[in-house]
Amino acid sequence: MKRLPIAIIGLVLGCSTMLAEPTLLTLAACRDMAARDNTQIRIDQENAKSAMYLRKSVMARFFPQISANGAYAFNSRHIHVVPDEMELSFGTWGLNGMSFNNPTIQAYQTLLPQGTEALNSLTGSIYRELYNQLDFNVTHVLVGQVGIIQPIWVGGRITQAYKITKAVENLAKIRAAKNMAELTVNVDEAYWRVISVSQKKKVAMKYHQLLTKLMEDIEEAKEEGVATQADVLNVRVKLSEAETMLAQATDGLELSEMALCQIIGLPLYTEIKLDDSHLNDVVLADSTLNIQEVLSRRDELKMLEEMQKLAKAGVGMAAAGLQPNIVASANYIVSNPNVANGFQNNFAGFFSAGVVVNVPIAHASDILAVKAAKHKQKTVELQMQEAREKIELQATQSAQKVIEANKALIRATNSIRHAEENLQYAQDSYAEGVITSSQLMMAQTAWQKAESEKIDAAIALRMAEITHKKNIGQL
């Protein structure tokens, strides 16, 4: 019965050990993780999508714009086209008939009262009929409209706006690629920095082991009377230096790993393990250079080319203010009350179509805007010329650094081979008693220095290569 808890404890400990295993990361995996975690990369992606939809929205302006509108209004009173009474030159005509201000007619009215009464009744009924017919009920007013607007020619504004949004979209994509390249360089620098410090820590550990073994040997030799106290002290000093070197490498490795974790989006204290299997497989980098190909690939020049397009489209947009504008429209309008046949309280509609032409005559502001846009275009051209010169210099310098890094790696490779041979010879000679402990320590120190220089040279070559690829637009 006691075996079951023991087995469970063993299983838990095994699982804990498995969970504690550091994550093995390759350079490609670190790049992918950094790209997914980096906020600026996500911002660039959103900007590119926004610019794409903005371009599509401008493209939609080439097509007709269809819209529908509806309105309702409540009015508290009717509309009466004629008043209750109208003042005429010969008298008054109203709902109660007619009254005359002419003395002769008034005399006849006195002589013929019955005729006057009949006339008032007749004219009053006629006026009331007219009054009622011209009484328009507008208590509830409903209006609906469906219309189409098609720009025929607006001075090229839509075309230039499309060119502008297209250039903005391209700028967003190029800027995203440029930021991605910069992020890749940062990830590579952090990645190889960790590997560099890790390798130097291994060298420091091996150097410390060599000196520890020498310390044991020299103490035994002192007991046998073969070595002196001075020999022991010399080795002890070197051993202290090796311990300091190992402690510095350990601290540096921890800081370098934290920096890499921060870039790739892992918690700072995540235990990681990097794939350094290809560190010693460094192939001498290619430093050949074709300036024209470099200029065609660099993101900075591509961005300036798009800015040139923007400036040119800006000139066209400003010049559009001096161009005639022609817009066609068609509408169908339905209303209640309607005026299609008098003024009736029912629905009726009508169709209308037309063309509007606007011709600018005196637009001084647009003329000045065109001149300003042309100067802006010239500014971008000068920036392009300056950028070409700087990029050519930058690419040439990075190519030279690759050449220098190649030479440094060759020298470091030769040095480590000689240092290893010298160390092996010194160890054999010390074992045979041919050389002193000081001479052996010199060989060990030379080997440690050669190993460190080879690591630095290999890492420097990789960084020079990645920087050169970025500078020539191949990253």
Secondary structure as the mmCIF struct_conf table of DSSP 4:
data_model
#
loop_
_struct_conf.conf_type_id
_struct_conf.id
_struct_conf.beg_label_comp_id
_struct_conf.beg_label_asym_id
_struct_conf.beg_label_seq_id
_struct_conf.end_label_comp_id
_struct_conf.end_label_asym_id
_struct_conf.end_label_seq_id
HELX_RH_AL_P HELX_RH_AL_P1 ARG A 3 LEU A 19
TURN_TY1_P TURN_TY1_P1 ALA A 20 ALA A 20
BEND BEND1 GLU A 21 GLU A 21
HELX_LH_PP_P HELX_LH_PP_P1 PRO A 22 PRO A 22
STRN STRN1 THR A 23 LEU A 25
HELX_RH_AL_P HELX_RH_AL_P2 LEU A 27 ASP A 37
HELX_RH_AL_P HELX_RH_AL_P3 THR A 39 MET A 59
HELX_RH_3T_P HELX_RH_3T_P1 ALA A 60 PHE A 62
BEND BEND2 PHE A 63 PHE A 63
HELX_LH_PP_P HELX_LH_PP_P2 PRO A 64 PRO A 64
STRN STRN2 GLN A 65 PHE A 74
BEND BEND3 SER A 76 ARG A 77
STRN STRN3 ILE A 79 HIS A 80
BEND BEND4 VAL A 81 VAL A 82
BEND BEND5 ASP A 84 ASP A 84
STRN STRN4 GLU A 85 LEU A 88
TURN_TY1_P TURN_TY1_P2 SER A 89 PHE A 90
STRN STRN5 GLY A 91 GLY A 94
TURN_TY1_P TURN_TY1_P3 LEU A 95 ASN A 96
STRN STRN6 GLY A 97 PHE A 100
HELX_RH_AL_P HELX_RH_AL_P4 PRO A 103 LEU A 111
HELX_RH_AL_P HELX_RH_AL_P5 PRO A 113 GLN A 133
TURN_TY1_P TURN_TY1_P4 LEU A 134 LEU A 134
STRN STRN7 ASP A 135 PHE A 136
BEND BEND6 THR A 139 THR A 139
STRN STRN8 HIS A 140 VAL A 154
TURN_TY1_P TURN_TY1_P5 GLY A 155 GLY A 156
HELX_RH_AL_P HELX_RH_AL_P6 ARG A 157 GLU A 223
TURN_TY1_P TURN_TY1_P6 GLU A 224 GLY A 225
BEND BEND7 VAL A 226 ALA A 227
HELX_RH_AL_P HELX_RH_AL_P7 GLN A 229 ILE A 264
TURN_TY1_P TURN_TY1_P7 GLY A 265 GLY A 265
TURN_TY1_P TURN_TY1_P8 LEU A 268 TYR A 269
STRN STRN9 ILE A 272 LEU A 274
TURN_TY1_P TURN_TY1_P9 SER A 277 HIS A 278
HELX_RH_3T_P HELX_RH_3T_P2 LEU A 279 ASP A 281
HELX_LH_PP_P HELX_LH_PP_P3 VAL A 282 ASP A 286
HELX_RH_AL_P HELX_RH_AL_P8 ILE A 291 ARG A 297
HELX_RH_AL_P HELX_RH_AL_P9 ASP A 299 ALA A 319
HELX_RH_3T_P HELX_RH_3T_P3 ALA A 320 LEU A 322
BEND BEND8 GLN A 323 GLN A 323
STRN STRN10 ASN A 325 ASN A 336
BEND BEND9 PRO A 337 PRO A 337
STRN STRN11 ASN A 338 ASN A 338
TURN_TY1_P TURN_TY1_P10 ALA A 340 ASN A 341
BEND BEND10 GLY A 342 PHE A 343
STRN STRN12 GLN A 344 GLN A 344
BEND BEND11 ASN A 345 ASN A 346
STRN STRN13 ALA A 348 ASN A 358
HELX_RH_AL_P HELX_RH_AL_P10 ALA A 364 ALA A 431
TURN_TY1_P TURN_TY1_P11 GLU A 432 GLY A 433
BEND BEND12 VAL A 434 ILE A 435
HELX_RH_AL_P HELX_RH_AL_P11 SER A 437 ASN A 471
TURN_TY1_P TURN_TY1_P12 ILE A 472 GLY A 473
#
